[in-house]
């Protein structure tokens, strides 16, 4: 399992956007063209470049050979090469593996714990609220990224009620309705600001992390 982390040079991508767009596969161009906000297009373009880099590095897949398909919930896949994409703030992240996987990065805060109280399970809410005030947002991000990574790993998106399952940082196992175990971990990038959640169908999985400076 390999994790690719890219700190997005937004000004460079804005300046070179037309040229960068042409470097992307058709499926990513279609996604970009649906986005109305410039910042969203820039971030999505960076994620697209990172996907192509990661798939070539992990599986030897060239851009010309990419025929990305999507499941009924919108999760992308390519043959037996499994990958997942996420981005937040200044970072784009791609996870690759030989089995289904999920990844989420988050920097947002839960103001007044509104999301925590409305969406998280009782045990997750108690976990977040058990921390001192200045630590609650970090706890929230850990729970949120693990839940997102889990849903992305099993490929359902938020069609499953978020309160129907619970995670517990820093590491845990969640059993699906079909009886399959999903293994979850979190770690931080720029401590206390960005949290990355990882989900895998492998027990005791190990991450090979590649910090990308330019693509």
C-alpha positions as CSV (number, residue, x, y, z in Angstrom):
1,X,0.0,0.0,0.0
2,X,1.4,3.3,-1.0
3,X,0.4,6.8,-0.1
4,X,1.2,9.8,-2.2
5,X,1.0,13.3,-0.6
6,X,1.3,16.4,-2.8
7,X,1.3,20.0,-1.4
8,X,-0.5,21.8,-4.2
9,X,1.3,24.8,-5.8
10,X,-2.0,26.6,-6.6
11,X,-0.5,29.7,-8.1
12,X,1.5,27.6,-10.6
13,X,-1.5,25.5,-11.6
14,X,-3.6,28.7,-12.0
15,X,-1.0,30.2,-14.3
16,X,-0.6,27.0,-16.3
17,X,-4.1,25.7,-16.1
18,X,-4.9,25.3,-19.8
19,X,-1.7,23.4,-20.4
20,X,-2.2,21.2,-17.3
21,X,-5.7,20.4,-18.2
22,X,-4.5,19.0,-21.5
23,X,-2.2,16.6,-19.6
24,X,-5.1,15.0,-17.8
25,X,-7.1,11.9,-18.9
26,X,-10.6,12.5,-20.3
27,X,-12.4,11.4,-17.2
28,X,-10.6,14.1,-15.1
29,X,-11.2,16.8,-17.7
30,X,-14.9,16.0,-17.5
31,X,-14.8,16.4,-13.8
32,X,-13.0,19.7,-14.0
33,X,-15.4,21.2,-16.6
34,X,-18.3,20.7,-14.2
35,X,-16.6,22.8,-11.4
36,X,-17.6,26.4,-11.3
37,X,-15.1,27.8,-8.7
38,X,-11.5,28.4,-9.9
39,X,-10.0,27.1,-6.6
40,X,-12.0,23.8,-6.9
41,X,-10.8,23.3,-10.5
42,X,-7.2,24.0,-9.5
43,X,-7.3,21.5,-6.6
44,X,-9.1,18.9,-8.8
45,X,-6.5,19.3,-11.5
46,X,-3.7,18.8,-9.0
47,X,-5.4,15.6,-7.8
48,X,-5.8,14.4,-11.4
49,X,-2.1,14.9,-12.0
50,X,-1.3,13.0,-8.8
51,X,-3.6,10.1,-9.7
52,X,-1.7,9.7,-13.0
53,X,1.6,9.9,-11.3
54,X,0.6,7.4,-8.6
55,X,-0.9,4.8,-11.0
56,X,2.2,4.9,-13.2
57,X,4.5,4.6,-10.2
58,X,2.5,1.8,-8.5
59,X,1.3,-0.2,-11.4
60,X,3.1,1.0,-14.5
61,X,-0.1,2.4,-16.1
62,X,0.5,5.1,-18.6
63,X,-2.0,7.9,-19.2
64,X,-2.9,6.7,-22.6
65,X,-4.0,3.3,-21.1
66,X,-6.2,4.7,-18.4
67,X,-9.8,3.7,-18.9
68,X,-11.2,4.7,-15.5
69,X,-14.7,3.4,-14.7
70,X,-17.0,4.2,-11.8
71,X,-19.2,2.0,-9.6
72,X,-22.8,2.9,-9.0
73,X,-21.8,5.2,-6.1
74,X,-19.2,7.1,-8.2
75,X,-16.0,5.4,-6.8
76,X,-13.4,5.2,-9.6
77,X,-11.6,2.0,-10.4
78,X,-9.3,0.5,-13.1
79,X,-9.1,-3.2,-13.6
80,X,-7.5,-4.8,-10.5
81,X,-5.5,-1.7,-9.6
82,X,-7.2,-0.1,-6.6
83,X,-6.8,3.6,-5.7
84,X,-8.5,6.4,-3.9
85,X,-8.3,10.2,-4.1
86,X,-8.8,12.9,-1.5
87,X,-7.9,16.6,-1.2
88,X,-8.4,19.3,1.3
89,X,-6.8,22.7,1.8
90,X,-3.3,22.7,0.3
91,X,-3.0,19.0,-0.1
92,X,-4.0,16.3,-2.6
93,X,-3.5,12.6,-1.6
94,X,-3.8,9.3,-3.5
95,X,-3.7,5.8,-2.0
96,X,-2.9,2.8,-4.1
97,X,-3.1,-0.9,-3.2
98,X,-3.8,-4.4,-4.6
99,X,-7.1,-4.5,-2.7
100,X,-9.9,-2.0,-2.1
101,X,-8.8,1.0,0.0
102,X,-10.0,4.4,1.1
103,X,-8.3,7.6,2.1
104,X,-9.5,11.0,3.4
105,X,-7.6,14.2,4.4
106,X,-9.3,16.9,6.4
107,X,-8.4,20.3,7.8
108,X,-11.9,21.7,8.4
109,X,-13.1,22.4,11.9
110,X,-16.5,21.5,13.4
111,X,-17.7,24.9,14.8
112,X,-19.5,24.5,18.1
113,X,-19.4,20.7,17.4
114,X,-22.5,20.9,15.3
115,X,-21.5,18.1,13.0
116,X,-20.3,16.0,16.0
117,X,-23.7,16.2,17.7
118,X,-25.8,15.8,14.6
119,X,-23.9,13.1,12.6
120,X,-21.5,11.1,14.7
121,X,-22.5,8.1,16.7
122,X,-22.9,8.3,20.5
123,X,-19.6,6.7,21.2
124,X,-17.8,9.0,18.7
125,X,-19.5,12.1,20.2
126,X,-18.4,11.1,23.7
127,X,-14.8,10.6,22.4
128,X,-14.7,14.1,20.8
129,X,-16.3,15.8,23.8
130,X,-13.9,14.0,26.2
131,X,-11.0,16.3,25.2
132,X,-10.1,19.7,26.4
133,X,-11.6,22.5,24.3
134,X,-8.4,23.2,22.3
135,X,-8.1,19.5,21.4
136,X,-11.7,18.8,20.4
137,X,-11.2,19.8,16.7
138,X,-8.2,17.5,16.3
139,X,-10.3,14.6,17.8
140,X,-13.2,15.5,15.4
141,X,-10.9,15.4,12.4
142,X,-9.6,12.0,13.4
143,X,-13.0,10.5,13.7
144,X,-14.3,12.2,10.5
145,X,-11.4,11.0,8.3
146,X,-11.7,7.5,9.5
147,X,-15.4,7.4,8.8
148,X,-14.9,8.9,5.3
149,X,-12.0,6.5,4.6
150,X,-14.2,3.5,5.6
151,X,-17.1,4.6,3.4
152,X,-14.7,5.1,0.5
153,X,-13.1,1.8,1.0
154,X,-16.3,-0.2,0.8
155,X,-17.5,2.0,-2.1
156,X,-20.9,3.1,-0.8
157,X,-20.4,6.8,-0.1
158,X,-22.8,8.3,2.4
159,X,-25.6,6.0,1.3
160,X,-24.9,4.3,4.7
161,X,-26.1,6.4,7.7
162,X,-23.1,7.8,9.4
163,X,-24.5,6.9,12.8
164,X,-24.8,3.3,11.9
165,X,-21.2,2.5,12.6
166,X,-18.5,3.8,14.9
167,X,-14.8,4.3,14.7
168,X,-12.3,4.9,17.5
169,X,-9.0,6.7,16.8
170,X,-6.1,6.1,16.5
171,X,-6.6,2.6,15.1
172,X,-9.6,0.3,14.9
173,X,-11.5,-2.3,13.0
174,X,-15.1,-1.9,11.6
175,X,-17.1,-4.9,10.4
176,X,-19.4,-4.4,7.4
177,X,-22.9,-5.7,7.2
178,X,-21.5,-8.5,5.0
179,X,-19.1,-9.5,7.8
180,X,-15.9,-8.2,6.3
181,X,-13.4,-6.4,8.5
182,X,-12.1,-3.0,7.5
183,X,-8.9,-1.8,9.2
184,X,-8.5,1.9,10.0
185,X,-5.7,4.2,11.0
186,X,-5.0,7.9,11.1
187,X,-1.9,10.1,11.1
188,X,-1.2,13.8,10.9
189,X,0.4,16.0,8.3
190,X,1.4,19.4,9.7
191,X,0.4,18.3,13.3
192,X,-3.0,19.4,14.6
193,X,-3.9,20.9,11.2
194,X,-4.3,18.1,8.7
195,X,-5.4,14.5,9.5
196,X,-5.3,11.6,7.1
197,X,-7.5,8.6,7.6
198,X,-6.7,5.3,5.9
199,X,-8.9,2.3,5.4
200,X,-7.8,-1.2,4.1
201,X,-9.1,-4.7,3.9
202,X,-5.7,-5.8,5.1
203,X,-4.9,-6.4,8.8
204,X,-1.6,-4.8,10.1
205,X,-1.2,-2.9,6.8
206,X,2.0,-0.8,6.3
207,X,2.2,2.4,4.4
208,X,4.9,3.4,2.0
209,X,4.6,7.2,2.0
210,X,5.9,9.3,-0.9
211,X,5.9,13.1,-0.4
212,X,5.7,14.6,-3.9
213,X,7.3,18.0,-4.4
214,X,6.4,18.5,-8.0
215,X,4.5,16.6,-10.7
